[in-house]
Amino acid sequence: MRRVVITGMGIWSCLGTTLDEVRQSLYDGRSGVIFSQERKDAGFRSALCTAVPQPNLKPYVSRNLRQFMPEEAQYAYMATRAALEDARLDPDYIAAHEVGIVYGNDSVAEATMEALDKFREFHDTAACGSGSIFQSMNSTVTMNLACLFRLRGINLTASAACASGSQSVGLAYLLVRDGLQDCVVCGGAQENNMYSVAAFDGIQSFSVREDEPTRASRPFDRDRDGLVPGGGAATLIVEDYD
């Protein structure tokens, strides 16, 4: 069995969009949880969520290709771009090697709803738009990243609820350890809109400490009263050590 190492990391989250920002947020004990009036007005029992910055992909991805990317694919793109730079894997290296991708993605609620709303409004399937096909597939993240970064190795999507990201890292490790791949991009992404988590709110899974957003759902808190939904993406590059 081969030794496996992590050579690159990237993140796009409510605690920061660079490794240094996230590290400092953790040192400072900063919370990324906010109160969302939009969710309260929509009928959510709990209006707590995370504030994830909207990526600006214009300098990197053409308008034509951006139409195929739902928000979780955009988060994953920024995290993966940073991870590849951290691992010093440039386009020339990727072109000369079969770099694989195994990425976790659990839902595509917003993209699916938007396409269906257009169909219902106009009574015409063409109104859904060609971009909705790729946005509404659960494999949207791996499809988009493989095309944008020209990854020619294995392409798998892990979908296992909250374990999707960690499952993808485990699968990537096994692929490299057993000699099936030399390098794999892996991680997890999650959309941050309210549609993807409405049912969880309906079964009262979320914390209702709306008067103290930054104190809601803290690890090891004996007064913890539920979850807080969030989104973003994180990417690791795993490679054969030898």
LINVENZI-V527280 format. One record per helix or strand of 3 or more residues. SS is the DSSP state (H for helix, E for strand). FROM is the first residue (numbers start at 1). LEN is the number of residues. If there is no record, write none. Layout:
SS,FROM,LEN + SS,FROM,LEN
This chain:
E,4,10 + H,19,10 + E,33,3 + H,37,6 + E,48,3 + H,63,4 + H,71,16 + H,91,6 + E,100,6 + H,109,14 + H,125,4 + H,131,5 + H,140,10 + E,155,4 + H,161,17 + E,183,8 + H,195,8 + H,210,6 + E,232,9
